[in-house]
Amino acid sequence: MFEAHIYAESSHTETAQGNRSVKLNTPASCWHTLYQCNVRYWVTSGKRQSRDQLFLYVEFRHRDNSHNYKLIELPGTHISIDQVQEIICRSPLGLQLDPLKTEQWCQSF
């Protein structure tokens, strides 16, 4: 039996280019090339001085297993998953980040 699927032009284009938009307020993980471990992140919208913008939170663990995050403010109201992951990979997260504890914590989700 043959089964046909019809895709909308926009969804096909987004998938082909890998330009999927980030779902706001939804935690996710990505590989941080500098620390060689996964980190958790989420994006939320807000305002700064009456301008709409996005706030990117990147979570990780310290050597003493305490929890920390880095806030990165992003201009605009839309961003792709690929753009978020590129920003995270370029961002230093601190000397106290423990890659092993952060990876274990990320894998627990």
NUVEX-400370 format. One record per residue: residue in three letters; x negated, y negated, z negated of N, C-alpha, C in turn. Coordinates in pm, whole numbers, plus 32768, in hexadecimal, padded with zeros to 4 digits. Each point is the difference from the previous one (the first is absolute). Layout:
N
<res:Ala	n.x:X	n.y:Y	n.z:Z	ca.x:X	ca.y:Y	ca.z:Z	c.x:X	c.y:Y	c.z:Z> .
...
// end
This chain:
109
<res:Met	n.x:7FAC	n.y:8075	n.z:8000	ca.x:8054	ca.y:7F8B	ca.z:8000	c.x:7FA7	c.y:7F85	c.z:8000> .
<res:Phe	n.x:8026	n.y:7F9B	n.z:804A	ca.x:7FB8	ca.y:7F82	ca.z:800B	c.x:8041	c.y:7F97	c.z:7FA7> .
<res:Glu	n.x:7FAE	n.y:7FBA	n.z:7FB3	ca.x:8034	ca.y:7F97	ca.z:7FA8	c.x:7FBC	c.y:7F7D	c.z:8025> .
<res:Ala	n.x:804F	n.y:7F9C	n.z:8022	ca.x:7FC9	ca.y:7F7F	ca.z:8029	c.x:800B	c.y:7F9B	c.z:7F8F> .
<res:His	n.x:7F9C	n.y:7FAD	n.z:7FF8	ca.x:8001	ca.y:7F92	ca.z:7F9E	c.x:7FEA	c.y:7F7E	c.z:804A> .
<res:Ile	n.x:8050	n.y:7F9E	n.z:7FDF	ca.x:7FF1	ca.y:7F7C	ca.z:803C	c.x:7FD0	c.y:7FA1	c.z:7F95> .
<res:Tyr	n.x:7F92	n.y:7FC0	n.z:801B	ca.x:7FC5	ca.y:7FA3	ca.z:7FA0	c.x:801A	c.y:7F71	c.z:802D> .
<res:Ala	n.x:801B	n.y:7FAB	n.z:7FA0	ca.x:800D	ca.y:7F72	ca.z:801E	c.x:7F77	c.y:7FCB	c.z:8027> .
<res:Glu	n.x:7FFD	n.y:7F9E	n.z:8058	ca.x:7F82	ca.y:7FC8	ca.z:802F	c.x:7FAA	c.y:7FCF	c.z:7F8D> .
<res:Ser	n.x:803B	n.y:7FBC	n.z:7F9F	ca.x:7FB2	ca.y:7FC7	ca.z:7F93	c.x:7FC1	c.y:806C	c.z:7FA8> .
<res:Ser	n.x:804A	n.y:8069	n.z:7FDF	ca.x:7FC7	ca.y:8068	ca.z:7FAB	c.x:7F92	c.y:804D	c.z:8048> .
<res:His	n.x:8010	n.y:8018	n.z:8082	ca.x:7F9A	ca.y:8045	ca.z:804C	c.x:7F81	c.y:7FAC	c.z:8007> .
<res:Thr	n.x:800C	n.y:7F80	n.z:8017	ca.x:7F8C	ca.y:7FA6	ca.z:8009	c.x:7FB7	c.y:7FF9	c.z:7F7B> .
<res:Glu	n.x:804A	n.y:7FF4	n.z:7F92	ca.x:7FC0	ca.y:7FF7	ca.z:7F7D	c.x:7FB2	c.y:807E	c.z:7FE0> .
<res:Thr	n.x:8038	n.y:8073	n.z:801E	ca.x:7FBC	ca.y:807D	ca.z:7FE3	c.x:7F85	c.y:8011	c.z:8057> .
<res:Ala	n.x:800A	n.y:7FDD	n.z:807F	ca.x:7F90	ca.y:8011	ca.z:805C	c.x:7F8B	c.y:7FA6	c.z:7FD9> .
<res:Gln	n.x:801C	n.y:7F89	n.z:7FD0	ca.x:7F96	ca.y:7FA3	ca.z:7FDE	c.x:7FD3	c.y:800E	c.z:7F6E> .
<res:Gly	n.x:8047	n.y:8050	n.z:7FB1	ca.x:7FDC	ca.y:800F	ca.z:7F74	c.x:8018	c.y:7F82	c.z:7FB1> .
<res:Asn	n.x:8061	n.y:7FB3	n.z:8028	ca.x:8018	ca.y:7F7D	ca.z:7FC4	c.x:807E	c.y:8003	c.z:7FAA> .
<res:Arg	n.x:800C	n.y:8064	n.z:7FAB	ca.x:8076	ca.y:800D	ca.z:7FAB	c.x:7FFA	c.y:7F99	c.z:7F90> .
<res:Ser	n.x:8070	n.y:7FC0	n.z:7FE6	ca.x:8005	ca.y:7F9C	ca.z:7F95	c.x:7FFE	c.y:8044	c.z:7F79> .
<res:Val	n.x:7FC4	n.y:7FBC	n.z:7FA1	ca.x:7FFC	ca.y:8031	ca.z:7F77	c.x:808B	c.y:7FF3	c.z:7FC3> .
<res:Lys	n.x:8029	n.y:8064	n.z:7FB5	ca.x:807D	ca.y:7FF8	ca.z:7FB5	c.x:7FE3	c.y:7FB8	c.z:7F7E> .
<res:Leu	n.x:8045	n.y:7F92	n.z:7FE8	ca.x:7FE8	ca.y:7FB2	ca.z:7F88	c.x:8026	c.y:804E	c.z:7F83> .
<res:Asn	n.x:7FB6	n.y:7FE8	n.z:7F96	ca.x:801A	ca.y:803A	ca.z:7F7B	c.x:7FFD	c.y:8098	c.z:7FFF> .
<res:Thr	n.x:7FB4	n.y:803B	n.z:805C	ca.x:7FF5	ca.y:8092	ca.z:8009	c.x:7F6D	c.y:8026	c.z:7FEE> .
<res:Pro	n.x:7FDD	n.y:8040	n.z:7F91	ca.x:7F74	ca.y:8028	ca.z:7FEB	c.x:7FD0	c.y:8062	c.z:806B> .
<res:Ala	n.x:7F81	n.y:7FF2	n.z:8023	ca.x:7FC0	ca.y:8059	ca.z:8061	c.x:7F6C	c.y:800B	c.z:7FDC> .
<res:Ser	n.x:7FBA	n.y:8059	n.z:8043	ca.x:7F70	ca.y:8012	ca.z:7FEA	c.x:7FB6	c.y:7FEA	c.z:8082> .
<res:Cys	n.x:7F84	n.y:7FD6	n.z:7FF4	ca.x:7FA8	ca.y:7FFB	ca.z:8075	c.x:7F70	c.y:8014	c.z:7FD4> .
<res:Trp	n.x:7FAE	n.y:802C	n.z:805D	ca.x:7F73	ca.y:801C	ca.z:7FE6	c.x:7FB3	c.y:7F7D	c.z:8001> .
<res:His	n.x:7FB1	n.y:7FEA	n.z:7F96	ca.x:7FAB	ca.y:7F89	ca.z:7FF6	c.x:7F73	c.y:802C	c.z:8025> .
<res:Thr	n.x:7FCF	n.y:7FD0	n.z:8071	ca.x:7F7F	ca.y:802E	ca.z:8033	c.x:7F8A	c.y:7FD7	c.z:7FA8> .
<res:Leu	n.x:8009	n.y:7F90	n.z:7FBC	ca.x:7F93	ca.y:7FD2	ca.z:7FAB	c.x:7FEE	c.y:805A	c.z:7F86> .
<res:Tyr	n.x:806F	n.y:802B	n.z:7FC4	ca.x:7FFB	ca.y:8050	ca.z:7F86	c.x:8011	c.y:8097	c.z:8019> .
<res:Gln	n.x:8020	n.y:8024	n.z:807C	ca.x:8010	ca.y:808C	ca.z:8026	c.x:8068	c.y:8049	c.z:7FAB> .
<res:Cys	n.x:8074	n.y:7FBF	n.z:7FF2	ca.x:8070	ca.y:803D	ca.z:7FB9	c.x:8081	c.y:7FBD	c.z:802D> .
<res:Asn	n.x:806F	n.y:8041	n.z:7FE4	ca.x:8082	ca.y:7FC4	ca.z:801A	c.x:8020	c.y:7F9B	c.z:7F92> .
<res:Val	n.x:8046	n.y:7F98	n.z:8025	ca.x:8035	ca.y:7F9F	ca.z:7FA0	c.x:8095	c.y:7FF2	c.z:801C> .
<res:Arg	n.x:804C	n.y:7FDB	n.z:7F9B	ca.x:8090	ca.y:7FE9	ca.z:8010	c.x:8017	c.y:7F6D	c.z:801D> .
<res:Tyr	n.x:8066	n.y:7FE5	n.z:8051	ca.x:8021	ca.y:7F76	ca.z:801D	c.x:8095	c.y:7FF0	c.z:8016> .
<res:Trp	n.x:802E	n.y:7F86	n.z:7FF5	ca.x:8088	ca.y:7FDD	ca.z:8028	c.x:8000	c.y:7F6E	c.z:8027> .
<res:Val	n.x:8060	n.y:7FDC	n.z:8054	ca.x:800F	ca.y:7F78	ca.z:8033	c.x:808A	c.y:7FCD	c.z:7FD7> .
<res:Thr	n.x:8004	n.y:7F85	n.z:7FD2	ca.x:807F	ca.y:7FC2	ca.z:7FDC	c.x:8004	c.y:7F74	c.z:8039> .
<res:Ser	n.x:8076	n.y:7FCD	n.z:8015	ca.x:800C	ca.y:7F78	ca.z:8035	c.x:8019	c.y:7F9F	c.z:7F8D> .
<res:Gly	n.x:7FE1	n.y:7F82	n.z:8019	ca.x:8015	ca.y:7F99	ca.z:7F9C	c.x:7FE7	c.y:7F77	c.z:803C> .
<res:Lys	n.x:7FF7	n.y:7F9F	n.z:7FAA	ca.x:7FE7	ca.y:7F77	ca.z:802C	c.x:7F8B	c.y:7FC6	c.z:7FB3> .
<res:Arg	n.x:7FB3	n.y:7FAF	n.z:8042	ca.x:7F94	ca.y:7FB4	ca.z:7FC1	c.x:800F	c.y:7F72	c.z:8036> .
<res:Gln	n.x:801C	n.y:7FA5	n.z:7FA8	ca.x:8015	ca.y:7F73	ca.z:8026	c.x:8068	c.y:7FF5	c.z:806F> .
<res:Ser	n.x:8071	n.y:8042	n.z:7FEC	ca.x:8075	ca.y:8003	ca.z:8058	c.x:7FE5	c.y:803D	c.z:808A> .
<res:Arg	n.x:7F90	n.y:8045	n.z:8013	ca.x:7FE6	ca.y:8047	ca.z:807E	c.x:8012	c.y:8095	c.z:7FE9> .
<res:Asp	n.x:8044	n.y:8041	n.z:805D	ca.x:800E	ca.y:8092	ca.z:7FF9	c.x:7F7B	c.y:8041	c.z:801F> .
<res:Gln	n.x:7FDE	n.y:8066	n.z:7FB5	ca.x:7F86	ca.y:804B	ca.z:801B	c.x:800A	c.y:8089	c.z:7FC1> .
<res:Leu	n.x:7F9A	n.y:804F	n.z:8019	ca.x:7FFA	ca.y:8088	ca.z:7FCB	c.x:7F92	c.y:8009	c.z:7F96> .
<res:Phe	n.x:8017	n.y:8058	n.z:7FA1	ca.x:7F9E	ca.y:801A	ca.z:7F97	c.x:7FDD	c.y:8095	c.z:8005> .
<res:Leu	n.x:7F80	n.y:801E	n.z:800F	ca.x:7FCD	ca.y:8088	ca.z:8007	c.x:7FBE	c.y:8022	c.z:7F7B> .
<res:Tyr	n.x:8031	n.y:8069	n.z:7FBF	ca.x:7FC6	ca.y:802F	ca.z:7F83	c.x:7FB7	c.y:8082	c.z:801B> .
<res:Val	n.x:7F81	n.y:8009	n.z:7FD7	ca.x:7FB0	ca.y:8078	ca.z:8010	c.x:7FDE	c.y:8034	c.z:7F75> .
<res:Glu	n.x:802A	n.y:807C	n.z:7FE2	ca.x:7FEB	ca.y:803A	ca.z:7F7B	c.x:7F8F	c.y:8066	c.z:8001> .
<res:Phe	n.x:7FB9	n.y:8006	n.z:7F8F	ca.x:7F92	ca.y:805D	ca.z:7FF1	c.x:7FE6	c.y:8019	c.z:7F6E> .
<res:Arg	n.x:7FA2	n.y:805D	n.z:7FE3	ca.x:7FDA	ca.y:8023	ca.z:7F77	c.x:7F70	c.y:7FD6	c.z:7FE6> .
<res:His	n.x:7FE5	n.y:7FDA	n.z:7F82	ca.x:7F79	ca.y:7FDF	ca.z:7FD4	c.x:7FBA	c.y:807B	c.z:7FC9> .
<res:Arg	n.x:7F82	n.y:7FF0	n.z:7FDE	ca.x:7FB2	ca.y:806E	ca.z:7FC8	c.x:803B	c.y:8035	c.z:7F7E> .
<res:Asp	n.x:803C	n.y:7FA7	n.z:7FB0	ca.x:803C	ca.y:802B	ca.z:7F82	c.x:8091	c.y:8031	c.z:8013> .
<res:Asn	n.x:8028	n.y:8014	n.z:807C	ca.x:8084	ca.y:8030	ca.z:802A	c.x:806F	c.y:7F98	c.z:7FEB> .
<res:Ser	n.x:7FDA	n.y:7F83	n.z:7FE3	ca.x:8065	ca.y:7F98	ca.z:7FF9	c.x:802C	c.y:7FDA	c.z:808D> .
<res:His	n.x:8070	n.y:7FC3	n.z:8008	ca.x:8043	ca.y:7FE2	ca.z:807D	c.x:7FE7	c.y:7F6E	c.z:8023> .
<res:Asn	n.x:7FEA	n.y:7FE2	n.z:807E	ca.x:7FEF	ca.y:7F76	ca.z:802B	c.x:8036	c.y:7FF0	c.z:808E> .
<res:Tyr	n.x:800E	n.y:7F84	n.z:8029	ca.x:802D	ca.y:7FE2	ca.z:8088	c.x:7FC0	c.y:7F7F	c.z:8031> .
<res:Lys	n.x:8001	n.y:7FF0	n.z:8083	ca.x:7FD2	ca.y:7F84	ca.z:803E	c.x:8074	c.y:7FCA	c.z:8051> .
<res:Leu	n.x:801A	n.y:7F80	n.z:7FF3	ca.x:8069	ca.y:7FBC	ca.z:804B	c.x:7FC1	c.y:7FB6	c.z:8075> .
<res:Ile	n.x:8036	n.y:8018	n.z:8077	ca.x:7FD1	ca.y:7FBC	ca.z:8078	c.x:8079	c.y:7FBB	c.z:803E> .
<res:Glu	n.x:7FFA	n.y:7F7D	n.z:8010	ca.x:806E	ca.y:7FB4	ca.z:803B	c.x:7FEE	c.y:7FFD	c.z:8097> .
<res:Leu	n.x:806D	n.y:801B	n.z:8048	ca.x:7FFD	ca.y:8007	ca.z:8092	c.x:8061	c.y:7F9B	c.z:803A> .
<res:Pro	n.x:7FD7	n.y:7FB4	n.z:8064	ca.x:805E	ca.y:7FA3	ca.z:8040	c.x:8065	c.y:804B	c.z:8055> .
<res:Gly	n.x:8075	n.y:7FC7	n.z:8012	ca.x:8065	ca.y:803C	ca.z:8057	c.x:8061	c.y:8056	c.z:7FB2> .
<res:Thr	n.x:8058	n.y:8040	n.z:804B	ca.x:8068	ca.y:8052	ca.z:7FC2	c.x:8002	c.y:808F	c.z:8037> .
<res:His	n.x:7FAB	n.y:8021	n.z:8061	ca.x:7FFA	ca.y:8087	ca.z:8037	c.x:7F6D	c.y:8029	c.z:800F> .
<res:Ile	n.x:7FE6	n.y:807F	n.z:7FE9	ca.x:7F79	ca.y:8035	ca.z:8011	c.x:800B	c.y:8094	c.z:801F> .
<res:Ser	n.x:7FA6	n.y:8032	n.z:8051	ca.x:8002	ca.y:808F	ca.z:8023	c.x:7FB0	c.y:8050	c.z:7F9A> .
<res:Ile	n.x:8019	n.y:8080	n.z:7FFE	ca.x:7FB6	ca.y:805B	ca.z:7FA8	c.x:7F6C	c.y:7FFC	c.z:8022> .
<res:Asp	n.x:7FDF	n.y:7FFD	n.z:8081	ca.x:7F74	ca.y:7FFC	ca.z:802A	c.x:7FBB	c.y:7F81	c.z:7FCE> .
<res:Gln	n.x:8045	n.y:7F8F	n.z:8005	ca.x:7FC6	ca.y:7F82	ca.z:7FD0	c.x:7FE8	c.y:8005	c.z:7F69> .
<res:Val	n.x:805F	n.y:8037	n.z:7FB6	ca.x:7FF1	ca.y:800B	ca.z:7F6F	c.x:7F87	c.y:8058	c.z:7FE0> .
<res:Gln	n.x:7FF5	n.y:8071	n.z:8042	ca.x:7F91	ca.y:805B	ca.z:7FE5	c.x:7F79	c.y:7FC0	c.z:8023> .
<res:Glu	n.x:7FFC	n.y:7FB2	n.z:8069	ca.x:7F84	ca.y:7FBA	ca.z:8024	c.x:7FDB	c.y:7F99	c.z:7F96> .
<res:Ile	n.x:8062	n.y:7FB7	n.z:7FCE	ca.x:7FE7	ca.y:7F9C	ca.z:7F97	c.x:7FCD	c.y:8044	c.z:7F82> .
<res:Ile	n.x:803F	n.y:806E	n.z:7FDB	ca.x:7FD6	ca.y:8049	ca.z:7F87	c.x:7F70	c.y:8031	c.z:800E> .
<res:Cys	n.x:7FDE	n.y:8037	n.z:8073	ca.x:7F7A	ca.y:8037	ca.z:8014	c.x:7F92	c.y:7F95	c.z:7FFD> .
<res:Arg	n.x:8022	n.y:7F86	n.z:8020	ca.x:7F9F	ca.y:7F92	ca.z:7FFD	c.x:7FF5	c.y:7FBF	c.z:7F77> .
<res:Ser	n.x:805B	n.y:8020	n.z:7FA5	ca.x:8007	ca.y:7FBA	ca.z:7F80	c.x:7FB5	c.y:8049	c.z:7F92> .
<res:Pro	n.x:7F9D	n.y:7FC0	n.z:7FC4	ca.x:7FC1	ca.y:803D	ca.z:7F8B	c.x:8061	c.y:7FFD	c.z:7F8B> .
<res:Leu	n.x:8004	n.y:806B	n.z:7FB2	ca.x:8061	ca.y:800C	ca.z:7F94	c.x:7FC1	c.y:7FF9	c.z:7F76> .
<res:Gly	n.x:7F80	n.y:7FF0	n.z:7FF8	ca.x:7FBF	ca.y:7FEF	ca.z:7F7F	c.x:7F9C	c.y:806E	c.z:7FE2> .
<res:Leu	n.x:7FA2	n.y:7FDE	n.z:7FA9	ca.x:7F95	ca.y:805D	ca.z:7FDD	c.x:802F	c.y:8070	c.z:7FA4> .
<res:Gln	n.x:806E	n.y:7FED	n.z:7FBB	ca.x:8030	ca.y:8063	ca.z:7FA1	c.x:8054	c.y:806E	c.z:8041> .
<res:Leu	n.x:8023	n.y:7FF3	n.z:8080	ca.x:8051	ca.y:8066	ca.z:8043	c.x:7FB8	c.y:8085	c.z:7FFE> .
<res:Asp	n.x:8045	n.y:8067	n.z:7FD5	ca.x:7FCA	ca.y:8087	ca.z:8000	c.x:8042	c.y:804F	c.z:8071> .
<res:Pro	n.x:7FB5	n.y:8022	n.z:8068	ca.x:803C	ca.y:8045	ca.z:8073	c.x:803E	c.y:8088	c.z:7FDB> .
<res:Leu	n.x:7FC0	n.y:804D	n.z:7FAB	ca.x:8033	ca.y:8083	ca.z:7FDC	c.x:8084	c.y:7FF4	c.z:7FB3> .
<res:Lys	n.x:8005	n.y:7FAB	n.z:7F9C	ca.x:807A	ca.y:7FEF	ca.z:7FB1	c.x:8070	c.y:7FC1	c.z:8053> .
<res:Thr	n.x:7FDB	n.y:7FA5	n.z:8059	ca.x:8065	ca.y:7FC3	ca.z:8058	c.x:803A	c.y:8067	c.z:8060> .
<res:Glu	n.x:7FAA	n.y:8053	n.z:8038	ca.x:802D	ca.y:8069	ca.z:805D	c.x:805B	c.y:8064	c.z:7FB8> .
<res:Gln	n.x:7FD8	n.y:802B	n.z:7F8B	ca.x:8054	ca.y:805E	ca.z:7FB3	c.x:8088	c.y:7FC3	c.z:7FE0> .
<res:Trp	n.x:8000	n.y:7F83	n.z:7FDA	ca.x:807C	ca.y:7FBB	ca.z:7FE0	c.x:805A	c.y:7FF6	c.z:807B> .
<res:Cys	n.x:7FC6	n.y:7FDD	n.z:8073	ca.x:804E	ca.y:7FF7	ca.z:807C	c.x:8039	c.y:8087	c.z:8029> .
<res:Gln	n.x:7FB3	n.y:806B	n.z:7FEA	ca.x:802F	ca.y:8085	ca.z:8026	c.x:8070	c.y:8032	c.z:7FA5> .
<res:Ser	n.x:8013	n.y:7FC2	n.z:7F8D	ca.x:8069	ca.y:802B	ca.z:7FA4	c.x:808B	c.y:7FD4	c.z:802B> .
<res:Phe	n.x:8009	n.y:7FB0	n.z:8065	ca.x:8085	ca.y:7FD1	ca.z:8032	c.x:8036	c.y:805B	c.z:8068> .
// end
